[in-house]
Amino acid sequence: MVQMITADGERVENAEYDKLVADLTDEDLRGFYRDMVLVRRVDNEGTALQRQGQLGLWAPVLGQEATQIGTGRATHPNDYIFPTYREHGVAFTRGVPPETLLGMFRGVSHGGWDPTENNFHTYTIVIGSQTLHAVGYAMGVQRDGNVGTGDPDRDTAVMAFFGDGASSQGDVNEALVFSASYNAPVLFICQNNQWAISEPSTRQTRIPLYRRGEGFGIPGVRVDGNDVLAMYAVTKASLDHVRSGAGPLLIEAFTYRMGAHTTADDPTKYRSSAEVDAWSRRDPIDRFRKYLVNNGTADEAFLTSVDDEADQLAARVRAACIGMPDPDPSTMFDHAYANPHPLVDEERAWLAEYNASFTDASVAGGE
Ligand SMILES: Cc1ncc(C[n+]2csc(CCOP(=O)(O)OP(=O)(O)O)c2C)c(N)n1
């Protein structure tokens, strides 16, 4: 397993990957820390907002911040990312405004953002399906000639995020077959957070997940997913490989989902507090803070300023969430097809007639 910073915040040398972090400045490193703290704060706010009835559901990213900031910060703007529903950290690195993430969980938006603005696709709830979308998109990238040209402004990698549970899905296995068959420029990132809701990853696979690609001819590497530096270095190297046209790769980020699967889940029913305690001692933010403080890259003033910024961001996200207007119910039909469709027109008309049948206008408006 690739690790560059231990759980105690000690830097360990890595002959293969040290060169990939050599040009990171102290400011870059402080930036990784800041990203992780801000994302954790937004995430906590998401959980609190759900508990207060402001969101229908929230999928916490608690514990997976290093995986997401490390991978996200290693991308180029022209790379294209297909996330699941928990990639709040990756979204942050791509410039998707944090408050926008909440729209879908509040039920006022079907997607939340325009994928073409940040090359960051909308969240996918159907487990694993986005890996097939990623491979299809990557085959398009290939046919457009945007792989292996040597031009950094042109060469593109496509990233597909999925979970340990998703690795058991047919879609993911088909995506691995297709990407290998066509040598498509895809980097698969399996976030092994140990649990697929209540199903442990150990029950789903007899070999480590980074080896899941071997049978498809896709090399894999297991990385300490709680080590932001290792995640950044391995992803950077892997994206270069993929963009060069050398074919797909698989990274297994070995991490832990410290919170509930979603706010609808009670993890105390299936996992022990001893397990959670053991992983909390490997917390990605604590570890990186120790590293930065020990080597003099961060001081108290910096740490306090990040905490203050996080509080301000959380307040902004909360206000934006509560202020989100309810959509006109008829907009649910607007994006079903790109062109007008008679069945959709019929359904839209039916809903309008149904809503008009209420004598109480507030009920008709869906309030
Ligand atoms: C096709 C499909 N089957 C089942 C579900 C219900 N479901 C939602 S999340 C989940 C577990 C996913 O686990 P994993 O892939 O490890 O991702 P994680 O949530 O742990 O990040 C399941 C089975 C679904 N959304 N889609």
The ligand as an SDF file (V2000), in Angstrom:
LIG
                    3D

 26 27  0  0  0  0  0  0  0  0999 V2000
  -28.1510   -0.4630   -8.7630 C   0  0  0  0  0  0  0  0  0  0  0  0
  -28.3530   -0.1410   -7.2960 C   0  0  0  0  0  0  0  0  0  0  0  0
  -28.5250   -1.1310   -6.4110 N   0  0  0  0  0  0  0  0  0  0  0  0
  -28.7060   -0.8500   -5.1110 C   0  0  0  0  0  0  0  0  0  0  0  0
  -28.7190    0.4600   -4.6730 C   0  0  0  0  0  0  0  0  0  0  0  0
  -28.9120    0.7760   -3.1840 C   0  0  0  0  0  0  0  0  0  0  0  0
  -27.6270    1.2310   -2.6260 N   0  0  0  0  0  0  0  0  0  0  0  0
  -27.3930    2.5410   -2.4100 C   0  0  0  0  0  0  0  0  0  0  0  0
  -25.8680    2.8000   -1.7950 S   0  0  0  0  0  0  0  0  0  0  0  0
  -25.5040    1.1620   -1.7720 C   0  0  0  0  0  0  0  0  0  0  0  0
  -24.1580    0.6670   -1.2760 C   0  0  0  0  0  0  0  0  0  0  0  0
  -23.0150    1.2310   -2.0600 C   0  0  0  0  0  0  0  0  0  0  0  0
  -21.7970    0.9040   -1.4660 O   0  0  0  0  0  0  0  0  0  0  0  0
  -20.4310    1.3430   -2.0910 P   0  0  0  0  0  0  0  0  0  0  0  0
  -20.4340    1.1130   -3.5620 O   0  0  0  0  0  0  0  0  0  0  0  0
  -19.3590    0.6820   -1.3130 O   0  0  0  0  0  0  0  0  0  0  0  0
  -20.3760    2.9210   -1.9050 O   0  0  0  0  0  0  0  0  0  0  0  0
  -20.4010    3.8080   -0.5740 P   0  0  0  0  0  0  0  0  0  0  0  0
  -21.8260    4.2540   -0.3890 O   0  0  0  0  0  0  0  0  0  0  0  0
  -19.8930    2.9690    0.5530 O   0  0  0  0  0  0  0  0  0  0  0  0
  -19.5300    4.9840   -0.8260 O   0  0  0  0  0  0  0  0  0  0  0  0
  -26.5840    0.4270   -2.2530 C   0  0  0  0  0  0  0  0  0  0  0  0
  -26.6050   -1.0520   -2.3530 C   0  0  0  0  0  0  0  0  0  0  0  0
  -28.5570    1.4760   -5.6370 C   0  0  0  0  0  0  0  0  0  0  0  0
  -28.5400    2.7720   -5.3120 N   0  0  0  0  0  0  0  0  0  0  0  0
  -28.3510    1.1590   -6.9440 N   0  0  0  0  0  0  0  0  0  0  0  0
  1  2  1  0
  2  3  1  0
  2 26  2  0
  3  4  2  0
  4  5  1  0
  5  6  1  0
  5 24  2  0
  6  7  1  0
  7  8  2  0
  7 22  1  0
  8  9  1  0
  9 10  1  0
 10 11  1  0
 10 22  2  0
 11 12  1  0
 12 13  1  0
 13 14  1  0
 14 15  2  0
 14 16  1  0
 14 17  1  0
 17 18  1  0
 18 19  2  0
 18 20  1  0
 18 21  1  0
 22 23  1  0
 24 25  1  0
 24 26  1  0
M  CHG  1   7   1
M  END
$$$$
